[in-house]
Amino acid sequence: MAEELNNGAAAPADAATENGPSFSIEKIYAKDVSFEAPGTPGVFNEQAQPQLQMNMNQGVQRLNDNAYEVVLSLTLTCKVEDKSIYLAEVKQAGVFGLSGFDPQTLDGLLGSHCPSILYPYARQLVSDLIQAGGFPPFYLQPINFDALYAEGLRQRQAQQAAGDSLASTDAAGNA
């Protein structure tokens, strides 16, 4: 039986395990932040059109039975020709409590839902770093993490299928 809190809600720990799956945000934090503008102040006079490149990556680490750290890494590089104007790197992290999910749903939550929660924080931090560096504000566009996750899942399945057919070909060749 779940304990009752003063407002009539059930105590979270007991209710989550008795009533099925639960998802919670335990902590959101900046794990690593870096900004470099190697050519300042001379780069402020550059007249050419800058080229921007963004790289994004994510990692998941299991902390215990029901807690996971998800780290969303963003690297934004700005260059004019081959000259580096600035480099902004942010690793936005969060600890998420997840329990009672089947493996496929858990993978989807960690691969799509958690990064979509972290992205607005990382996007704001990147924008603030660039502006604090003396450059015009840069606003990263929204990202559809569901579509990215689906594409990654499709690629993993294609690699597995290729690996399976390769293994069966190897086995047949060795017989």
C-alpha positions as CSV (number, residue, x, y, z in Angstrom):
1,M,0.0,0.0,0.0
2,A,1.4,3.4,-1.0
3,E,1.9,6.1,1.6
4,E,-0.2,9.2,1.3
5,L,1.5,12.6,1.2
6,N,-0.1,15.8,2.6
7,N,-1.5,16.8,-0.8
8,G,-3.1,13.4,-1.3
9,A,-0.5,12.1,-3.9
10,A,1.1,8.7,-3.4
11,A,4.8,8.6,-2.3
12,P,6.8,8.4,-5.6
13,A,9.1,5.5,-4.8
14,D,6.4,3.1,-3.7
15,A,3.8,4.1,-6.3
16,A,6.2,3.8,-9.2
17,T,7.1,0.2,-8.5
18,E,3.5,-0.8,-7.7
19,N,1.8,1.0,-10.5
20,G,4.2,0.2,-13.4
21,P,6.8,2.2,-15.3
22,S,8.2,5.5,-14.1
23,F,10.3,8.2,-15.6
24,S,11.9,11.1,-13.6
25,I,14.5,13.8,-14.2
26,E,16.8,13.7,-11.2
27,K,19.4,16.3,-12.3
28,I,20.4,18.4,-15.3
29,Y,23.9,19.9,-15.5
30,A,26.6,21.2,-17.7
31,K,29.3,18.5,-17.6
32,D,31.9,20.1,-19.8
33,V,32.0,23.6,-21.5
34,S,34.7,25.0,-23.7
35,F,35.0,28.1,-26.0
36,E,38.0,29.0,-28.1
37,A,38.5,32.0,-30.3
38,P,42.1,31.7,-31.3
39,G,42.4,34.6,-33.8
40,T,40.8,37.3,-31.7
41,P,40.8,40.3,-32.0
42,G,41.9,40.1,-35.7
43,V,39.0,37.8,-36.7
44,F,36.5,40.5,-35.8
45,N,37.5,42.3,-39.0
46,E,37.0,39.3,-41.3
47,Q,34.6,40.1,-44.2
48,A,34.2,36.7,-45.7
49,Q,31.2,34.5,-45.2
50,P,31.9,32.1,-42.2
51,Q,31.3,28.3,-42.6
52,L,29.6,26.7,-39.6
53,Q,29.8,23.0,-38.8
54,M,27.9,21.3,-36.0
55,N,28.6,17.8,-34.6
56,M,26.4,16.1,-32.1
57,N,26.9,13.0,-30.1
58,Q,25.3,11.3,-27.2
59,G,26.3,8.8,-24.6
60,V,24.5,6.8,-21.9
61,Q,25.9,5.4,-18.8
62,R,23.9,3.2,-16.3
63,L,24.5,4.4,-12.8
64,N,22.4,1.8,-11.0
65,D,19.3,-0.3,-11.5
66,N,17.0,2.7,-12.1
67,A,19.3,5.6,-12.9
68,Y,21.1,6.6,-16.1
69,E,23.3,9.5,-17.1
70,V,22.7,10.8,-20.6
71,V,25.3,13.2,-22.1
72,L,24.5,15.2,-25.2
73,S,27.6,16.7,-26.8
74,L,27.5,19.6,-29.2
75,T,30.5,21.0,-31.0
76,L,30.1,24.1,-33.2
77,T,33.0,25.1,-35.4
78,C,33.1,28.4,-37.3
79,K,35.8,28.9,-40.0
80,V,36.5,31.4,-42.7
81,E,38.4,29.6,-45.4
82,D,40.9,27.5,-43.3
83,K,41.1,29.9,-40.4
84,S,39.3,28.9,-37.2
85,I,37.1,31.8,-35.9
86,Y,35.7,30.0,-32.9
87,L,35.0,26.6,-31.4
88,A,32.2,26.0,-28.9
89,E,31.9,22.7,-27.2
90,V,29.2,21.7,-24.7
91,K,28.4,18.5,-22.9
92,Q,25.0,18.8,-21.4
93,A,24.1,15.9,-19.0
94,G,21.2,14.7,-17.0
95,V,20.5,11.9,-14.6
96,F,17.2,10.2,-15.3
97,G,15.3,7.7,-13.2
98,L,13.7,5.0,-15.3
99,S,12.1,1.8,-14.0
100,G,9.6,-0.8,-15.1
101,F,10.2,-0.3,-18.9
102,D,10.8,-3.2,-21.4
103,P,14.3,-3.0,-23.0
104,Q,13.0,-1.6,-26.3
105,T,11.1,1.2,-24.6
106,L,14.0,2.0,-22.3
107,D,16.3,2.2,-25.3
108,G,13.9,4.6,-27.0
109,L,13.6,6.8,-23.9
110,L,17.4,7.0,-23.5
111,G,18.1,7.5,-27.2
112,S,15.3,10.0,-28.0
113,H,13.3,11.4,-25.1
114,C,16.2,12.2,-22.7
115,P,18.4,14.0,-25.4
116,S,15.3,16.0,-26.4
117,I,15.0,17.2,-22.8
118,L,18.8,18.1,-22.6
119,Y,18.9,19.9,-26.0
120,P,17.3,23.2,-25.1
121,Y,19.8,23.6,-22.2
122,A,22.8,22.8,-24.5
123,R,21.4,25.1,-27.3
124,Q,21.1,28.0,-24.9
125,L,24.6,27.4,-23.5
126,V,26.2,27.3,-26.9
127,S,24.4,30.5,-27.9
128,D,25.5,32.3,-24.7
129,L,29.2,31.2,-25.2
130,I,29.3,32.5,-28.7
131,Q,27.7,35.8,-27.8
132,A,30.0,36.1,-24.7
133,G,32.9,35.6,-27.1
134,G,32.0,38.8,-28.9
135,F,30.3,37.2,-31.9
136,P,26.8,37.6,-33.3
137,P,24.3,35.3,-31.6
138,F,23.9,31.9,-33.2
139,Y,20.7,30.0,-32.6
140,L,20.7,26.3,-33.2
141,Q,17.6,25.0,-34.8
142,P,15.3,22.5,-33.1
143,I,16.2,18.8,-33.7
144,N,13.8,15.9,-34.1
145,F,15.4,13.3,-31.8
146,D,12.7,10.8,-32.6
147,A,13.7,10.8,-36.3
148,L,17.4,10.6,-35.4
149,Y,16.7,7.7,-33.1
150,A,14.6,5.9,-35.7
151,E,17.4,6.4,-38.3
152,G,20.0,5.1,-35.9
153,L,17.8,2.1,-35.1
154,R,17.4,1.4,-38.8
155,Q,21.1,1.5,-39.3
156,R,21.8,-0.8,-36.4
157,Q,19.3,-3.3,-37.8
158,A,20.9,-3.1,-41.2
159,Q,24.3,-3.7,-39.7
160,Q,23.0,-6.7,-37.8
161,A,21.4,-8.1,-40.9
162,A,24.6,-7.6,-42.8
163,G,26.5,-9.3,-40.0
164,D,24.1,-12.2,-39.9
165,S,24.3,-12.8,-43.6
166,L,28.1,-12.5,-43.5
167,A,28.2,-15.0,-40.6
168,S,26.0,-17.5,-42.4
169,T,28.1,-17.1,-45.6
170,D,31.3,-17.6,-43.6
171,A,29.9,-20.7,-41.9
172,A,28.8,-22.2,-45.2
173,G,32.2,-21.5,-46.7
174,N,34.0,-23.3,-43.9
175,A,31.8,-26.4,-44.0
